[in-house]
Amino acid sequence: IDEFSDKIEYFMISKGIPKENASEFIINHAKDKTLEITVPKMFLFQNLTYLKFGLAMDLQTHMGDEIEDVKFIEVYEKMPIPQTPTESVMQKVDEYNKEHEHDHEHEHDTEESD
């Protein structure tokens, strides 16, 4: 397995993943020759489209006896939303409505004076 992992790491590095970050990618090799690569959080917001495509092609070409399908797993965790007290939300809504009622009255006044 070590040699297998080393080969995968070699191809990852050759595609531009820094050597020090290669170990952060979680590799899972299934019996049906499917390779799953979980992308670490720090790489989620980088455009890895070409890197993933190239890496999959390299792995399927050079390790075809062991790897058929390559799946990349990207987990986007739900961001916690800070709770806002309901009162302040209602206060903002009231202020907004008052401002716009005022605007509407002005528009209406100018129409009558024409």
C-alpha positions as CSV (number, residue, x, y, z in Angstrom):
1,I,0.0,0.0,0.0
2,D,2.9,2.4,0.7
3,E,4.2,2.2,-2.8
4,F,0.6,2.7,-4.1
5,S,0.2,5.8,-1.9
6,D,3.6,7.1,-3.0
7,K,2.7,6.8,-6.6
8,I,-0.5,8.7,-6.1
9,E,1.3,11.4,-4.1
10,Y,3.9,11.6,-6.9
11,F,1.2,12.3,-9.5
12,M,-0.5,14.9,-7.2
13,I,2.7,16.8,-6.7
14,S,3.5,16.6,-10.5
15,K,0.1,18.3,-11.1
16,G,1.0,21.2,-8.8
17,I,-0.2,20.2,-5.3
18,P,2.6,21.3,-2.9
19,K,4.4,18.3,-1.4
20,E,3.7,19.5,2.2
21,N,-0.1,19.5,1.4
22,A,-0.4,16.3,-0.5
23,S,-0.9,14.3,2.7
24,E,-4.0,16.4,3.6
25,F,-5.9,14.9,0.7
26,I,-7.7,11.8,2.0
27,I,-7.3,8.8,-0.4
28,N,-9.7,5.9,-0.3
29,H,-9.1,3.0,-2.8
30,A,-12.1,0.7,-3.2
31,K,-12.0,-2.9,-4.3
32,D,-13.8,-2.0,-7.5
33,K,-10.7,0.0,-8.5
34,T,-12.5,3.3,-7.7
35,L,-10.2,5.9,-6.1
36,E,-11.8,8.6,-4.0
37,I,-9.8,11.7,-3.2
38,T,-11.3,14.0,-0.5
39,V,-10.1,17.6,-1.1
40,P,-9.0,19.4,2.1
41,K,-10.9,22.6,3.1
42,M,-7.9,24.9,2.2
43,F,-8.2,23.8,-1.5
44,L,-12.0,24.1,-1.9
45,F,-12.1,27.6,-3.1
46,Q,-9.2,27.3,-5.6
47,N,-10.1,26.4,-9.1
48,L,-8.9,22.8,-9.3
49,T,-10.8,21.8,-12.4
50,Y,-7.7,21.3,-14.7
51,L,-5.7,19.8,-11.8
52,K,-8.4,17.2,-11.0
53,F,-8.9,16.3,-14.7
54,G,-5.1,16.0,-15.3
55,L,-4.6,14.0,-12.1
56,A,-7.4,11.6,-12.9
57,M,-6.0,11.1,-16.5
58,D,-2.5,10.4,-15.1
59,L,-3.7,7.9,-12.5
60,Q,-6.0,6.1,-15.0
61,T,-3.2,6.0,-17.6
62,H,-0.2,5.1,-15.4
63,M,-2.0,3.0,-12.7
64,G,-4.8,1.6,-14.9
65,D,-4.4,-1.9,-13.4
66,E,-5.3,-0.6,-10.0
67,I,-7.4,2.5,-10.8
68,E,-10.4,2.8,-13.1
69,D,-12.7,5.6,-11.8
70,V,-11.4,8.6,-9.9
71,K,-13.8,10.5,-7.7
72,F,-13.1,13.8,-6.0
73,I,-15.1,14.6,-2.9
74,E,-15.5,18.2,-1.8
75,V,-17.3,18.8,1.5
76,Y,-18.7,22.3,2.0
77,E,-19.8,22.6,5.6
78,K,-22.7,24.8,6.5
79,M,-21.5,28.1,7.9
80,P,-23.0,29.1,11.3
81,I,-25.2,32.1,10.9
82,P,-24.9,34.6,13.9
83,Q,-28.3,35.0,15.6
84,T,-29.7,38.5,15.4
85,P,-32.3,39.5,18.0
86,T,-35.7,39.7,16.5
87,E,-36.3,43.2,17.9
88,S,-33.4,44.8,16.0
89,V,-34.6,43.1,12.8
90,M,-38.1,44.5,13.3
91,Q,-36.7,47.9,14.1
92,K,-34.7,48.0,10.8
93,V,-37.8,46.9,8.9
94,D,-39.9,49.7,10.5
95,E,-37.1,52.3,9.8
96,Y,-37.0,51.1,6.2
97,N,-40.7,51.3,5.7
98,K,-40.9,54.8,7.2
99,E,-38.1,56.0,4.9
100,H,-39.9,54.6,1.9
101,E,-43.3,55.9,2.9
102,H,-41.7,59.3,3.1
103,D,-40.2,58.9,-0.4
104,H,-43.6,57.8,-1.8
105,E,-45.3,60.9,-0.4
106,H,-42.8,63.2,-2.1
107,E,-43.3,61.4,-5.4
108,H,-47.0,61.7,-5.0
109,D,-46.9,65.5,-4.2
110,T,-44.8,66.3,-7.3
111,E,-47.3,64.5,-9.5
112,E,-50.2,66.6,-8.2
113,S,-48.4,69.9,-8.8
114,D,-47.9,69.1,-12.5
